[in-house]
Every structure is written in C-alpha cells, then in structure tokens.
Amino acid sequence: MHLESLSTVQREAACYISGPVIITAGAGSGKTRTLTGKIAYLVNSLGFSPDKILAITFTNKAADEMKGRLKKITGRGIDEFPWVRTFHSACFKILKEHCQLFGYAKPLMIHDTSQQKMHLKKVLAQLNLDSGYLNAAAAMISRAKNSGHPHRYLDLSGRLPRSREIYRRYNEMLESNNSVDFDDILFLVRDLLKNFHGIAKKYRESFDYILIDEFQDSNAIQNQIVELLVRDGNLTVVGDDYQSIYRFRGADPCHFINFPENYPDAKVFRLEENFRSTAPIVEASDLLISHNCTRIEKRCFSRRSGPPVERLQLANADEEAWWVADKCWKCLNLDGIPLEDIAILCRTKFISLPFERALRAAGLPYLMVGAQGFFQRREVQDIHAYLVCAVNVHDDISFERIINIPRRGIGPGTVKKLYACKERDMSLQEAARKAIRTGVVSGKVAANLNTLLLLLDSIRHEKPESAMRTVIEETSYERHLQDFSDDEEDFAGRKDNIKQMIFDASSKSTIPDYLEDAALIRDDQDLSDKKTGIRLSTIHGAKGLEFRIVFVVALEEGLLPHRRSIGSDIEQQDKEGIEEERRLMYVAMTRASERLYLTCAMQRRGETMLPSRFLNEYRRD
C-alpha cells in the first residue's frame, strides 16, 4: 500500500533491485520517503529479513525517524531493524565485537568531545604547550584520522608545534582508558575490514542489502567501508550533490558523482520534482547550480505557483538589516506568517550583528540557529572584558577573565594571592595594585600585572574603537586568537568578528555608551524563550531545514563566494571552492518554500562591496 503514495519515479527507484542504484534527488523531492519506501518493499514484498538490511543515515534523529516510518508502513517493531543506524553507530557495533584484535578489552568505551579535550589538556601540559592550542589540536587529530592516513596528513598539514607527539600521546591516553574517540570508530573499522578478510566476509554475508542516505556527504573512509561491505551489487545510495557543502569536514561529492563509474552497471534515478518550494524558487535555484561543472545533471521543477524571487541592493549593511527587519514585521503583522516560519541566512557569523540590532529595535524575537549571538562569542567577550575593566574597576569577573588572556604567566595561585589582599569593598583590580605595591607579587608576575593595569588606565578615556585597537595591538591578541582557533577557517571567522566589532564601536563616542548598547542586545538574546522567533542562521546551520520565507543576505563577493575561493585573477581562483560556495548558495535558496529574498549591500564595515556573482547566475538573460 505504501508504494501507491510514491510518485512514478520514486516507485521505480524503490522497486529496482537488479543492481546498484543511485538516486540523485533534488531539494524537497522526497528522497527519504523513497529510501524508506524501498526498505519496506524489500521487507514486505520481497521477503528480505529486516535484520539483514543495513540502512545508513547521517544523524541519530534521521535514524529514529526512519525507524518510526518503517514501523508504521511495515507493521514490524522498531527492534526488528537493528541496522538502521548512523555510520558511527553501525561501525561501533562492529568494532566492539572485534576490538581485541586491536589490543582493546571488552567492553570498549567511546570518549566524547569533553573527555577528548580533557586528554588533550593533559598532553599539552606534558609538552609545555599553551592550552590555547586545545581546539586546534582536536581539529588536527580529527582531520588526520578522517584522512585515512594520519601520519601522512600530519607530515603535510600539521601546523601545530610537535603535532606528531600530540597525536601519539593523545592516542596512548585513549588506549590506556580502553577507549576510542568518534573518529577512531570509522578509521579502525576500515582497517578491520581491509586487513581481516574473514571478518569482512562475515559482514558482507550479514547484509543482504545496503542503503545509504546523504551519500554526497560521505568521506573517503566511509566510502571505503561501503565498498568492503557491499555484496552482489545490492546497494542503493541517495543524495544530492547540489547540496554537498561539507568539504571542510572531509566530505567529497565526487564519491556520489562518480558512483556510476565505480559501479558501471548502476541504474540512475533522478527525483526532479520539488514538492516543497514554488516554481520561481526552484527555477532560480536550478539555473544557479547549472553553472557548476562537476555534478550529476537533473532538471528540477515544481508545480506550485508563487511570486518571483526578489533581489535588492542596499546602500550599506545597516540599511540592509533595517529593510529585512521591516519586511519581517510586515510578514508577521500583515500576512500572519509565524515568526518561526521566517529565516535570515548568511554565509559567515559576523554578518549577524546588524540584523540582531535591527530585529531587536523592531521588537521581533529571534533565535540563533547553529551559532551564538554576536556578543556571546569568545573573542568578542574577551575584548569587551578589557573595556569593562577600564571603566569599571569593581567588575571582578571581567578582571579575572582578562588577567591571563592572552597568557602572561598569571595563574590561579597568583589570583588567590590577589583575593587574599582584598579589604572590605576593595575590588580585585585594586587588590592587584596593592599586591604590587606591597610586594605580595614580584618579579615577572608583578611586571606583567603592572603592564595590564597600565593598559587599562591608558584606554579608560579613549573612544571604544581606539580602545579596542590598542588592546588588540598591545596584548598581541591576534596571535592568541590563532592559537585557540580550530583551524585557518575558524581563525578567519574570529578575525571577521573582531573587525565587525571594531566597526560597530566606531559609531559610539564613549566606552560606556558602546557597552550599554552591546549589553542590551545580549540581554535580549539571553531572555529569549528559545522556542519562538525568526531564525537567524548561517547557511550551514540551516541545512535540512525549511521555512516559508527566507532572506539570504550579505550576497557580496568575498562573503558568498567567500574570499578564500577568490584569487586576484581568474587563474588563481579555487574552482572547487567556487563550486562549493555555489552549492552553499543553492542550499540557502532551497530552504524557502513560498518567498525568497536575496539582498546585498554596497558598503559593509566601511568597505565598498561588489554584488555576488551568484546574483547574476540565477536569472535567465
């Protein structure tokens, strides 16, 4: 009965079992529905045992939703589908059965992100390396393992000092705890299936059919695991290479695009009808992505009518934000569209600040999706703490935050001494001055503490923009920023946040005026009920979501496409990077179901901007 609810092409894809299948599915085309329908067809119509079907999803939520659908349409219990799992979950089920082959004892445990960072803190301390390297070290280890050849990766890409030693000691700590991290799970199972042929044969015979969702987001190791498990071509992969936007995590859409070459007898099915979005949105998105050379071509369409995609160029970032906020107000109050059905999407996080301010001024609640509010970001809070301490000597929390940021050799022991110096209502900052004067602290610690206090004194009456620049320069904060950034992309994003903060501060005359304005925006976000509000999100954070009204903002060269993909001339451009940026634009556009607005600004942060090339690619000439 469930097959009758599928479209003709969905039904054909679900019922085809004569060889490998690739289902290339446009946005909103019902790919998960098709995949679930195929599993139900295998079980109910062809008699496949549900416990011998391996169905891979990319999130636990998606796996649970698939099990729920299968229960409903097959009449089988959820526990009868033990291999409907994420890649990590399925591989850990295999790994824990054979972990002794790698020297582990049963039961094998997984150390999560927080435990991973505890190990890394110890490793950095052992090697006398700055704890600011923590996030960068974690990212390095993850990328090394997901490359499939960690030592080769470390030789070619390790920018951290003593990267091989960090990697070795970290893994030794995991092993001593009889544990693995999430990246080990895939890495070790790949080696298990590759090196132990009897075990590989056992699991090939355990799975009568393999189905994989979101295959465009698979990486090299995941692709190798699939090749080692598949039997007799009983494989169906589903995905949309148009929406592959995770190259920075190691995902490679070429595994999806080259599937017909790797499996020459593969049957290709194209799900081209978009059931979510209106025809103008689908046509515009399809025209945009047609400029990508590396893709599996499909012609997406919709039978739903709707208004044309609207493009607007504003004088500057503030005007852009005010226009969007006004449009949101009209959608809510004149059209009756709920706040949660409206989204404002941008490429990079620093773009959010003008929109946070404009939405607050318009009285419109908003929620940050997949990111913190601008004034909650670490680097912004660090610089703000310096400004707070300059104008409010009684703020002990802010002073304790900056006393060793960046590191200046003032540890917890010194802070305890400073608290011991306090008398009655004396602030920690005043206690620090007393500790220097009375010799409670001396030598290098006293000198560094005095330098900090002199810095605070020097910026007290400066304009906020000037004070920020002084703090960043005098403390070498940018070097500190690079140390605690995960990677070069994260570092660039954090620098963008600081640049936006300085530009924002340039409109205020005094530090207290600036801090008051920032506090009001931060407080408004903190007091949100976290359930209702306009969604303000990066495009990556909105992947998989849909909204009735979508604004894609800050569509300028250097932002989308991002400046990393743009060289000084056409020969220097990162063509793969440009194609990924175009896919990112495609994802943003296809989040909209009814109305889509594309905006750009002629000036941003005082700089002249050019409209994104993508704004000329979604329209017919």
Phi, psi and omega in degrees: 000327183294332181294332181293338181275355180269153174288171183302310182289326176298318181293319179298317179294322182292327186265353183277122180225021184272009180163184180301148182230135169240125178252107178265115194241122176292167178302136177069021185262004176083038183292318181294323177299319180292316180297315179295321178298324180292319178298316179298321179296317179300319185280308188279324185263327184253354174080017175296141177285127183299333181279001177246019177249122177261114180240115185259130172241174184257355176220154177297324179299316179296322178296316179295320179295321179294319178298320179297318178295319181296321177300318184291317187267344178256341184077006179269156177286154180301323183290352177277355178242067186290345184251021168271100192210171168282166176305312184295319181294316179296317182291325178292326176300323177286313186298316185293341176283336187233019186296336181298334178295340178255009177091008178267159175256159175269141001274137176283140182245156176254129173265125183279187186300318182294320178291323177302316182288331175297317177298315183294325176300318179294319180297314181297321178295318179299325183266007181055039177256150182300135179295345176296345178281359189305303183295320179296322179293318179298317180295320180298314181297317180298314181293323179298315182291320182287344176291339183088344180222075190302318183290324175296318179299315182296324179293324186268330191237354185289105180266350179281148175295138177056043185298320179295322181290321176300313181300313183296311183294323178299314181293326176296322178294319177300313182297322180293338176264009182052046185224161173232160172261177185297325181288329176300324186305309181290316182301313183288323179292323175302313180292323179300310182289331182282323188260341181243091189295328179295321179290319178300318179295320180302315183282330173299322180281343180282336184248111178283336179206142179237132177230137183228125178268158177052042185294340179294343181262010181283152177253184186298317182294317179298321179294320178295321179298318179299314181298327181282342184258333188291145181227133175058027178070014181278074187216132173232126175245143182233141176176186179216103181297340177296338184249023178276107187230023184240037178302325181295342176263002180101356178293143181224109182296346181295334176298323178283310184298323183271006181306314180297334177282321180288333177235084189303334180266016182290144175260130181257126174244137181246118173266103191251345180275124178268118181268355185265310192258162178285164182301316179299323179291316181293318180297316180297316180295320182291321177295320179300307188288344178295345178282349176280134179277323184268099182191163168263115188291138171211156181248096184279148181209166177219147177264000182271132177274161180182173181289157178294158174295134184254131179245138180218136176248124182252163185294321182206177185296323180293317178296322177300312181297318179295321179296315180296317179298319179296320179295320177298318180300318180292321178301319182286308190271335180257325183258350177071026180275124181301148181305319184290352177265009181241135180226142173245117187245138179222162183283318185234156190293326186296340180298338189294332190303308179301326181285322175302316181293316182293319179295319179297316181296329180277359180072028182253115177298146179218157178234136173276125180255120176070018179197160175275158170300155187307312186280003176261359183282144191306310184293327177292317180294325178300307183294322177298323181297324175298315181294319179299314182295330180292325185254350181221092184292348183271358181275090182293326182296315180294321181293321178293330178295317188266353188299334179228029176233115351297168185301130177223025174075022179251095186269185181302326179298317179295319180299321177298320178298320180294318178297326179293337180279347185293142175235128177048246184267016181294137178280165178295324178295318177293323178296326178295319178296321179294319182297322177291317184294323185265357177083013176298323171242148184211180177063219185296322179298314180296319181295317180292322178295320179295321178299319178298314181295321178294324177297315179298319178297322187288334184261356189306320185251011177282161171292150186302320179299313180295320180298318179298313181298320179297314180300313183297319182286313185291331182262000186053045186296328182296325176294319175299319180300317180294324181296319184264001176285148182295320183196187183295324179294317178296319179299315179297321179295319180291323176296322177299319179299317180294319179297318178295319180299316180295317178298318179298321181292337184294345180271358181248146184274327184230158178300314179301320179299316181295313182296325178296315180298316179297320181295323180295318178293317180297318181295320179299320179289319181296327184275357179299147180280000174066011181239320181241143179152159174298136180277119177249115193210154165289160180295320177302319181291340182264358181304131179089351180261165176217150183217153178291319183238129179229132171250119172258116192246169179057045181273081183227152176301133183098340175251310172212098008289147182293152185299335180297335182268356186248117176270184180285342174212173188300329182288336183269354182291141177278098187296322177295320179295318178298319180294322177294320177297323178293322176296324178297317176299319179299315178301316181299314182295322184277004171285341185273135177257330184240311183225140182228127178241132179242122184233153174215165180238145178282337176223139177216127183055034178081001181256143176286132184243152174252141178302145178300141176302333183294337179290344176259359186257350184262001182243148175283140180291000000 
